[in-house]
Amino acid sequence: MDQLDLLLKEKNNIECIIKATCFINNITPKEFQTKSRERYLIDCRRMAYSAAKDILNFGWTRIGREFNMDHASIIHH
């Protein structure tokens, strides 16, 4: 867990959330960014959206902008 703690303390921004989520789910950031609908990738993205909401206190619209998605899609996840 030490590496995960370092990733989250690095900066409070979306890149750190993505790095931590990828680390937890054992995927690459490139896989995270794909538009693939494989279940494990969708779950990973959902984790990142939730972390952005809970940890960074971003609103739905801000999270949507950060991930290039409509805010309604973020709410759905």
C-alpha positions as CSV (number, residue, x, y, z in Angstrom):
1,M,0.0,0.0,0.0
2,D,3.0,2.4,0.3
3,Q,3.1,2.9,-3.5
4,L,-0.6,3.7,-3.6
5,D,-0.3,6.2,-0.7
6,L,2.5,7.9,-2.6
7,L,0.4,8.2,-5.7
8,L,-2.5,9.7,-3.9
9,K,-0.3,12.2,-2.0
10,E,1.6,13.3,-5.1
11,K,-1.0,15.9,-6.1
12,N,-4.8,16.2,-5.8
13,N,-5.6,15.9,-9.5
14,I,-7.1,13.6,-12.0
15,E,-3.8,12.2,-13.2
16,C,-3.1,10.9,-9.8
17,I,-6.5,9.3,-9.5
18,I,-6.0,7.6,-12.9
19,K,-2.5,6.4,-11.9
20,A,-3.8,5.0,-8.6
21,T,-6.8,3.4,-10.2
22,C,-4.6,1.8,-12.8
23,F,-2.3,0.5,-10.1
24,I,-5.1,-1.0,-8.1
25,N,-6.6,-2.7,-11.2
26,N,-3.3,-3.7,-12.7
27,I,-3.8,-2.0,-16.0
28,T,-1.9,0.6,-18.0
29,P,-3.0,4.2,-18.4
30,K,-3.2,3.5,-22.1
31,E,-5.8,0.8,-21.4
32,F,-7.7,3.2,-19.1
33,Q,-7.9,5.7,-21.9
34,T,-9.3,3.3,-24.6
35,K,-13.0,3.3,-25.5
36,S,-13.2,-0.4,-24.9
37,R,-16.3,-1.7,-23.1
38,E,-14.7,-4.6,-21.5
39,R,-16.1,-5.0,-18.0
40,Y,-12.8,-4.7,-16.1
41,L,-12.0,-1.4,-17.9
42,I,-15.5,0.0,-17.2
43,D,-15.2,-0.9,-13.6
44,C,-11.8,0.8,-13.4
45,R,-13.1,4.0,-15.0
46,R,-16.1,3.9,-12.6
47,M,-13.6,3.7,-9.7
48,A,-11.8,6.8,-11.0
49,Y,-15.1,8.8,-11.4
50,S,-16.1,7.9,-7.8
51,A,-12.6,8.8,-6.5
52,A,-12.8,12.2,-8.3
53,K,-16.2,12.8,-6.7
54,D,-15.3,11.6,-3.2
55,I,-11.6,12.6,-2.8
56,L,-11.4,15.7,-5.0
57,N,-15.0,16.9,-4.3
58,F,-15.5,17.6,-8.1
59,G,-19.0,18.1,-9.4
60,W,-20.5,15.9,-12.1
61,T,-19.8,18.5,-14.8
62,R,-16.2,18.9,-13.8
63,I,-15.6,15.2,-13.8
64,G,-17.2,15.0,-17.2
65,R,-14.9,17.7,-18.6
66,E,-11.8,16.0,-17.1
67,F,-12.7,12.6,-18.7
68,N,-14.2,14.1,-21.9
69,M,-17.6,12.7,-21.2
70,D,-21.1,14.1,-20.8
71,H,-22.0,14.7,-17.1
72,A,-25.0,12.5,-17.4
73,S,-22.8,9.5,-18.4
74,I,-20.7,10.2,-15.3
75,I,-23.9,10.2,-13.1
76,H,-24.9,6.9,-14.7
77,H,-21.7,5.3,-13.7
